[in-house]
Amino acid sequence: MENLSFQLEACVNCFHAARIAEQAGADRIELCENLHAGGTTPSAGTIKQVKARLQIPLYVMIRPRGGDFCYDEEEFAIMQTDIALCKNLGCEGVVFGILKENGEIDVNRCRRLVELAWPMETTFHRAFDLCPDPRRALEELVDAGFQYILTSGQQVRAVDGIDLLVQLDELAGGRIQLIAAGGIRYPQLQELLTRTHLRYFHSGASVPMPAVFPGSAPFALSDILINGEEIKRMKTLLREYTQKQTRSE
């Protein structure tokens, strides 16, 4: 992988989207299914195929269902099984989040999953944006051993959460990396680069998935694919910022 100061993570929902993202220049991918539900764990077959055929780092969503982020013992056991599978396949990281009923981080369970995942990296996903005290939550995630937090600054779009993103990034002080997410395309990426010191960005850049067989359309109305051209544009912008930073040092 190219050693860039700024990194673009592409959110993909199938093997073909993952391949498009890699060809477009994404630095890494977050692989999941059911994006309409915010993403759930992809099938073992999909994980295995993506890991075998792609060269860029693979981070897998570990989420047993849509809905809230409070899981019972059976669901927690499923998450552990899926993490073990990802580790056995050599994935670079996993993405998950568990909350208590009051919206706070379930620190004990999260720590157990981080320990199980090692040496894979761990990202706490956008369940973070539901936490009532994001500063306390950040400290808890640092203590639990996470490497990344995926967040929009507790807004729908990352550009609307910039003020909090800046505050959290300063609080993190390099102990954990924030990955800005939420409605990021080229214009929003420009604004985030201008107004923050963040180095990691996450985008689905989705477009409707074309139907090879038109008769299947009623069964595929919610299917999407990643827009490779948009990923290329954003990656080019990140390269330009990397070069500017290099020249200024």
Kinemage of the C-alpha trace (Angstrom):
@kinemage 1
@onewidth
@group {chain A} dominant
@subgroup {mainchain}
@vectorlist {calphas} color= white
{ca met a 1} P 0.000 0.000 0.000
{ca glu a 2} L 1.201 3.484 -0.848
{ca asn a 3} L 2.458 5.224 2.285
{ca leu a 4} L 0.282 8.330 2.301
{ca ser a 5} L -0.135 10.862 5.063
{ca phe a 6} L -3.860 11.006 4.253
{ca gln a 7} L -5.890 7.829 3.919
{ca leu a 8} L -9.155 7.102 2.117
{ca glu a 9} L -11.228 4.175 3.363
{ca ala a 10} L -13.942 3.019 0.961
{ca cys a 11} L -17.101 1.484 2.382
{ca val a 12} L -18.135 -1.413 0.127
{ca asn a 13} L -20.977 -3.909 0.254
{ca cys a 14} L -19.850 -6.715 -2.069
{ca phe a 15} L -16.848 -8.204 -3.853
{ca his a 16} L -17.334 -6.165 -7.031
{ca ala a 17} L -17.544 -2.902 -5.091
{ca ala a 18} L -14.355 -3.839 -3.257
{ca arg a 19} L -12.551 -4.432 -6.527
{ca ile a 20} L -13.783 -1.128 -7.962
{ca ala a 21} L -12.557 0.678 -4.840
{ca glu a 22} L -9.102 -0.874 -5.084
{ca gln a 23} L -8.789 -0.091 -8.782
{ca ala a 24} L -9.862 3.508 -8.100
{ca gly a 25} L -7.043 3.932 -5.576
{ca ala a 26} L -8.700 3.517 -2.169
{ca asp a 27} L -6.130 2.917 0.559
{ca arg a 28} L -8.285 0.376 2.399
{ca ile a 29} L -11.831 -0.905 2.500
{ca glu a 30} L -14.516 -1.445 5.076
{ca leu a 31} L -16.502 -4.476 3.953
{ca cys a 32} L -20.099 -4.927 5.053
{ca glu a 33} L -23.557 -5.895 3.829
{ca asn a 34} L -27.002 -4.305 4.178
{ca leu a 35} L -25.893 -0.702 3.878
{ca his a 36} L -29.543 0.375 4.061
{ca ala a 37} L -29.413 -0.805 7.696
{ca gly a 38} L -26.113 0.904 8.390
{ca gly a 39} L -24.043 -2.169 7.551
{ca thr a 40} L -23.925 -5.699 8.918
{ca thr a 41} L -21.354 -8.502 8.851
{ca pro a 42} L -20.717 -9.807 5.326
{ca ser a 43} L -20.789 -13.519 4.547
{ca ala a 44} L -17.749 -15.681 5.222
{ca gly a 45} L -17.513 -16.369 1.505
{ca thr a 46} L -17.418 -12.683 0.664
{ca ile a 47} L -14.762 -11.962 3.272
{ca lys a 48} L -12.624 -14.857 2.050
{ca gln a 49} L -12.908 -13.877 -1.617
{ca val a 50} L -12.114 -10.210 -1.005
{ca lys a 51} L -9.127 -11.086 1.163
{ca ala a 52} L -7.813 -13.544 -1.430
{ca arg a 53} L -8.201 -11.287 -4.472
{ca leu a 54} L -7.458 -7.769 -3.222
{ca gln a 55} L -4.144 -6.299 -2.132
{ca ile a 56} L -5.292 -3.339 -0.024
{ca pro a 57} L -6.073 -3.740 3.701
{ca leu a 58} L -9.454 -5.225 4.572
{ca tyr a 59} L -11.463 -4.081 7.590
{ca val a 60} L -14.636 -6.099 8.183
{ca met a 61} L -17.841 -4.880 9.808
{ca ile a 62} L -18.793 -7.017 12.815
{ca arg a 63} L -22.472 -6.326 13.404
{ca pro a 64} L -24.914 -9.239 13.704
{ca arg a 65} L -28.006 -7.229 12.733
{ca gly a 66} L -29.354 -3.801 12.008
{ca gly a 67} L -31.142 -1.695 14.582
{ca asp a 68} L -29.599 -0.667 17.869
{ca phe a 69} L -26.160 -1.569 19.227
{ca cys a 70} L -27.228 -3.370 22.408
{ca tyr a 71} L -26.603 -7.080 21.977
{ca asp a 72} L -27.644 -10.124 23.999
{ca glu a 73} L -25.335 -13.019 24.814
{ca glu a 74} L -26.173 -14.951 21.658
{ca glu a 75} L -25.405 -11.942 19.458
{ca phe a 76} L -22.198 -11.275 21.368
{ca ala a 77} L -21.162 -14.887 20.751
{ca ile a 78} L -21.837 -14.403 17.023
{ca met a 79} L -19.590 -11.324 17.008
{ca gln a 80} L -16.798 -13.313 18.651
{ca thr a 81} L -17.126 -16.086 16.069
{ca asp a 82} L -17.022 -13.601 13.181
{ca ile a 83} L -13.954 -11.857 14.603
{ca ala a 84} L -12.160 -15.189 14.952
{ca leu a 85} L -13.002 -15.965 11.320
{ca cys a 86} L -11.569 -12.634 10.152
{ca lys a 87} L -8.387 -13.212 12.143
{ca asn a 88} L -7.974 -16.695 10.683
{ca leu a 89} L -8.348 -15.266 7.171
{ca gly a 90} L -5.654 -12.666 7.818
{ca cys a 91} L -7.847 -9.557 7.671
{ca glu a 92} L -6.134 -6.358 8.749
{ca gly a 93} L -8.920 -5.158 10.983
{ca val a 94} L -12.493 -5.358 12.218
{ca val a 95} L -15.102 -2.668 12.841
{ca phe a 96} L -17.650 -2.913 15.659
{ca gly a 97} L -19.361 -1.099 18.479
{ca ile a 98} L -21.423 -2.091 21.514
{ca leu a 99} L -23.484 0.307 23.608
{ca lys a 100} L -25.361 0.049 26.874
{ca glu a 101} L -29.062 0.898 26.946
{ca asn a 102} L -28.229 4.436 28.107
{ca gly a 103} L -26.057 5.026 25.032
{ca glu a 104} L -22.730 4.754 26.829
{ca ile a 105} L -19.924 2.470 25.619
{ca asp a 106} L -20.122 -1.128 26.837
{ca val a 107} L -16.444 -0.972 27.739
{ca asn a 108} L -16.058 -4.472 29.150
{ca arg a 109} L -17.503 -6.210 26.118
{ca cys a 110} L -15.639 -3.959 23.709
{ca arg a 111} L -12.357 -4.650 25.471
{ca arg a 112} L -12.988 -8.390 25.224
{ca leu a 113} L -13.508 -8.115 21.465
{ca val a 114} L -10.406 -5.941 21.033
{ca glu a 115} L -8.349 -8.553 22.864
{ca leu a 116} L -9.870 -11.340 20.763
{ca ala a 117} L -9.154 -9.421 17.551
{ca trp a 118} L -5.465 -8.813 18.269
{ca pro a 119} L -3.212 -8.490 16.257
{ca met a 120} L -5.878 -7.096 13.923
{ca glu a 121} L -6.643 -3.398 14.279
{ca thr a 122} L -10.007 -2.349 15.662
{ca thr a 123} L -12.345 0.505 14.733
{ca phe a 124} L -15.305 1.608 16.844
{ca his a 125} L -17.978 2.459 14.291
{ca arg a 126} L -20.538 5.251 14.185
{ca ala a 127} L -22.394 3.977 17.226
{ca phe a 128} L -19.963 6.481 18.743
{ca asp a 129} L -22.175 9.261 17.402
{ca leu a 130} L -24.974 8.133 19.701
{ca cys a 131} L -22.916 8.445 22.891
{ca pro a 132} L -24.232 11.161 25.260
{ca asp a 133} L -20.693 12.216 26.251
{ca pro a 134} L -18.361 11.821 23.246
{ca arg a 135} L -15.287 13.035 25.138
{ca arg a 136} L -15.715 10.430 27.840
{ca ala a 137} L -16.448 7.833 25.152
{ca leu a 138} L -13.195 8.667 23.363
{ca glu a 139} L -11.195 8.132 26.554
{ca glu a 140} L -12.938 4.816 27.140
{ca leu a 141} L -12.128 3.632 23.628
{ca val a 142} L -8.477 4.612 24.041
{ca asp a 143} L -8.396 2.642 27.283
{ca ala a 144} L -10.091 -0.351 25.610
{ca gly a 145} L -7.339 -0.487 22.982
{ca phe a 146} L -9.066 0.683 19.794
{ca gln a 147} L -6.948 2.205 17.019
{ca tyr a 148} L -9.728 4.146 15.261
{ca ile a 149} L -13.099 5.819 15.813
{ca leu a 150} L -15.443 6.214 12.846
{ca thr a 151} L -17.453 9.374 13.447
{ca ser a 152} L -19.348 12.235 11.840
{ca gly a 153} L -18.947 14.443 14.885
{ca gln a 154} L -22.412 13.338 16.045
{ca gln a 155} L -24.125 14.887 13.023
{ca val a 156} L -25.640 13.261 9.950
{ca arg a 157} L -22.833 14.679 7.800
{ca ala a 158} L -19.220 15.014 8.854
{ca val a 159} L -19.027 18.581 7.510
{ca asp a 160} L -21.765 19.561 9.965
{ca gly a 161} L -19.845 17.990 12.840
{ca ile a 162} L -16.511 19.666 12.137
{ca asp a 163} L -16.375 21.614 15.389
{ca leu a 164} L -16.684 18.450 17.482
{ca leu a 165} L -14.336 16.537 15.180
{ca val a 166} L -11.661 19.167 15.763
{ca gln a 167} L -12.185 19.064 19.533
{ca leu a 168} L -12.069 15.262 19.638
{ca asp a 169} L -8.964 15.140 17.461
{ca glu a 170} L -7.194 17.527 19.841
{ca leu a 171} L -8.335 15.469 22.816
{ca ala a 172} L -7.124 12.254 21.172
{ca gly a 173} L -3.632 13.682 20.769
{ca gly a 174} L -2.568 10.843 18.481
{ca arg a 175} L -3.562 8.141 20.987
{ca ile a 176} L -6.405 7.084 18.677
{ca gln a 177} L -7.208 8.159 15.116
{ca leu a 178} L -10.539 9.657 14.069
{ca ile a 179} L -11.923 8.550 10.709
{ca ala a 180} L -14.329 11.189 9.416
{ca ala a 181} L -17.463 9.652 7.905
{ca gly a 182} L -20.905 10.740 6.839
{ca gly a 183} L -21.825 12.104 3.413
{ca ile a 184} L -18.241 12.630 2.279
{ca arg a 185} L -17.686 13.282 -1.406
{ca tyr a 186} L -15.140 15.538 -3.127
{ca pro a 187} L -16.577 18.921 -1.967
{ca gln a 188} L -16.997 17.753 1.620
{ca leu a 189} L -13.508 16.253 1.635
{ca gln a 190} L -12.102 19.617 0.543
{ca glu a 191} L -13.843 21.347 3.441
{ca leu a 192} L -12.696 18.746 5.964
{ca leu a 193} L -9.093 19.014 4.778
{ca thr a 194} L -9.233 22.797 5.008
{ca arg a 195} L -10.816 23.031 8.440
{ca thr a 196} L -9.391 20.050 10.328
{ca his a 197} L -6.120 18.176 10.821
{ca leu a 198} L -7.731 14.787 10.268
{ca arg a 199} L -5.861 12.229 8.178
{ca tyr a 200} L -8.421 9.447 7.735
{ca phe a 201} L -11.616 9.725 5.696
{ca his a 202} L -14.381 7.217 4.956
{ca ser a 203} L -16.743 7.279 1.983
{ca gly a 204} L -19.261 4.972 0.344
{ca ala a 205} L -19.572 7.171 -2.768
{ca ser a 206} L -22.558 5.068 -3.736
{ca val a 207} L -24.466 4.923 -7.011
{ca pro a 208} L -27.346 2.624 -8.053
{ca met a 209} L -26.168 -0.840 -9.056
{ca pro a 210} L -26.877 -1.549 -12.733
{ca ala a 211} L -29.128 -4.525 -13.424
{ca val a 212} L -27.667 -6.935 -15.989
{ca phe a 213} L -31.046 -8.630 -16.277
{ca pro a 214} L -33.768 -5.929 -16.369
{ca gly a 215} L -36.396 -8.335 -15.093
{ca ser a 216} L -34.589 -8.483 -11.755
{ca ala a 217} L -35.095 -4.782 -11.088
{ca pro a 218} L -37.965 -5.188 -8.565
{ca phe a 219} L -35.630 -7.289 -6.416
{ca ala a 220} L -32.671 -4.905 -6.634
{ca leu a 221} L -34.122 -1.442 -6.108
{ca ser a 222} L -32.055 -0.879 -2.948
{ca asp a 223} L -28.787 -2.286 -4.295
{ca ile a 224} L -25.886 0.128 -4.676
{ca leu a 225} L -22.333 0.060 -5.920
{ca ile a 226} L -19.387 2.331 -5.226
{ca asn a 227} L -18.584 5.141 -7.665
{ca gly a 228} L -15.001 4.527 -8.758
{ca glu a 229} L -14.661 7.924 -10.416
{ca glu a 230} L -15.592 9.704 -7.194
{ca ile a 231} L -13.061 7.630 -5.263
{ca lys a 232} L -10.411 8.606 -7.837
{ca arg a 233} L -11.239 12.306 -7.457
{ca met a 234} L -10.993 12.153 -3.688
{ca lys a 235} L -7.787 10.133 -3.776
{ca thr a 236} L -6.243 12.684 -6.144
{ca leu a 237} L -7.176 15.458 -3.719
{ca leu a 238} L -5.551 13.592 -0.826
{ca arg a 239} L -2.376 13.113 -2.863
{ca glu a 240} L -2.273 16.848 -3.548
{ca tyr a 241} L -2.577 17.618 0.155
{ca thr a 242} L 0.104 15.076 0.947
{ca gln a 243} L 2.455 16.746 -1.534
{ca lys a 244} L 1.698 20.194 -0.109
{ca gln a 245} L 2.474 18.941 3.366
{ca thr a 246} L 5.699 17.321 2.226
{ca arg a 247} L 6.881 20.552 0.562
{ca ser a 248} L 6.075 22.597 3.661
{ca glu a 249} L 8.121 20.375 5.999
